[in-house]
């Protein structure tokens, strides 16, 4: 059994030992989990001659055939090449289902599993770490050295140069999630296409602050009534370094702005007219979403929402050890108000 540390993950994945036929990727950086899982699945598929195929199986695929995952991994491929199954932990795809597969000699195929943040005592983590044919790889939010590598590789692939001060600024605005970071870098490369070199002005013009984007994702989800997504984005923001109490405060400000906009609409003003009076002004990326959401909230329910957030902020200050739990409960309570409209 080998314990893989986050900093070792990249090197381990470049040279997976032949005995490893199952890999679990877990952690708070969902983008990095997905990126590494995709790379590992492709690497495993290339082991055989001819290369194997990569299949995705989700929880819903087991509805009509509960044994499908086992069947796919225990059946020799008709066209040659080992089959690689990529999946995610879920209600059905769990420790109990996977345990029989992680015995030596059981699988003819290979398995790549994605999971969220896990604790040391979680059964599925113990299962993969305790198996002689498996590996568990943690995926944590990027540190500065990881971001430098991501930026360097992206620039090299695009045959672009980036000024040192621009690289520093870019790194400071990334890191909340690997997928978000890559999306921002791709957007920057597209913006600077044909210039040959990226400067500070380019970064300032096109790359948003990752922490602001992470919190915006939380706010848009909860005021849109999507409690599940709000919890996911909350966890992602906290994992990137945001304080749960800080997010609660930002949620309060967001709902206060919604309240002011709703009050203006009920006084007969148009949304555009009301939005122009907002300070700071509404961001152009979220303006349309907020306009749609504000019509789902009346003033009375916004009053109740603000009361819920205020109560949560007080409770979080008095019991800081529970701030994450309190923030999650608040998100679900607020999202439910939209569902009950």
ABEGO torsion letter per residue (X at the ends): XBBBBAAAAAAAAABBBAABABBBBBEABAAAAAAAAAAAAAAAAAABOBBBBBBBBBAAAAAABAAAAAAAAABBBAAEEBBBBBBBBBAABBAAAAAAAABBGABABBBBBBBBBBBAABAAAAAAAABAABBBBBBBBBBAAAAAAAAAAAAAAAGBBBBAAAAAAAAAABGABAAAAAAAAAAAAAAABGAGBBBAAAAAAABBBAAAAAAAAAAAAAAAGBAAAAAAAAAAAAAAGBBAAAAAAAAAAAAAAAAAAAAAAAAGBBAAAAAAABOBBBBAAAAAAAAAAAAABBAAAAAAAAAAAAAAAAAAAABAAAAAAAAAAAAAAAAAAAAAX
